[in-house]
Amino acid sequence: MAYTMEELQETARELADMVGNEVIDECLPLEVLEMTADILKEDYKQIVQAAEDIREEDKAIEKLR
């Protein structure tokens, strides 16, 4: 299923709201929100790198065929 950019942005906003609400509801320090953002950024970088690696592997496989 392909998502539109608007749908992706809405889903991202909902996720961000969920994290923010958890910080507020549990009376967690704002540093927890900052740490969560940092972890998500690092996870994103790793996912992008893995996707690039997979693309490169796919290209290599296609060349062998």
C-alpha positions as CSV (number, residue, x, y, z in Angstrom):
1,M,0.0,0.0,0.0
2,A,1.4,3.3,-1.1
3,Y,0.9,6.3,1.2
4,T,0.6,9.9,0.1
5,M,3.0,12.5,1.7
6,E,0.1,13.9,3.6
7,E,-0.8,10.6,5.1
8,L,2.8,10.0,6.1
9,Q,3.0,13.4,7.7
10,E,-0.2,12.8,9.6
11,T,1.1,9.4,10.8
12,A,4.4,11.0,11.9
13,R,2.5,13.8,13.7
14,E,0.3,11.2,15.5
15,L,3.5,9.3,16.6
16,A,5.1,12.5,17.8
17,D,2.0,13.4,19.8
18,M,1.9,9.9,21.3
19,V,5.5,10.3,22.5
20,G,4.9,13.8,23.8
21,N,1.8,12.7,25.6
22,E,3.6,9.9,27.3
23,V,6.3,12.3,28.5
24,I,3.6,14.6,29.9
25,D,1.4,11.8,31.3
26,E,4.3,10.2,33.1
27,C,5.8,13.5,34.3
28,L,9.0,12.6,32.6
29,P,11.7,15.2,32.1
30,L,11.9,16.9,28.7
31,E,15.3,15.3,28.3
32,V,13.5,12.0,27.7
33,L,11.8,13.6,24.7
34,E,15.1,14.8,23.5
35,M,16.7,11.4,23.9
36,T,13.8,9.8,22.1
37,A,14.2,12.2,19.2
38,D,18.0,11.4,19.1
39,I,17.3,7.7,19.1
40,L,14.7,8.0,16.3
41,K,17.2,10.0,14.2
42,E,19.8,7.4,14.7
43,D,17.4,4.6,13.9
44,Y,16.4,6.5,10.7
45,K,20.0,6.8,9.6
46,Q,20.5,3.1,10.1
47,I,17.3,2.3,8.2
48,V,18.3,4.5,5.3
49,Q,21.8,2.9,5.2
50,A,20.2,-0.6,5.2
51,A,17.9,0.4,2.4
52,E,20.9,1.7,0.4
53,D,22.8,-1.5,1.1
54,I,19.8,-3.6,-0.1
55,R,19.6,-1.5,-3.3
56,E,23.3,-2.0,-4.0
57,E,22.9,-5.8,-3.4
58,D,19.9,-5.9,-5.8
59,K,21.9,-4.1,-8.5
60,A,24.8,-6.5,-8.0
61,I,22.4,-9.5,-8.3
62,E,20.8,-8.0,-11.5
63,K,24.3,-7.7,-13.0
64,L,25.0,-11.4,-12.4
65,R,21.8,-12.5,-14.2
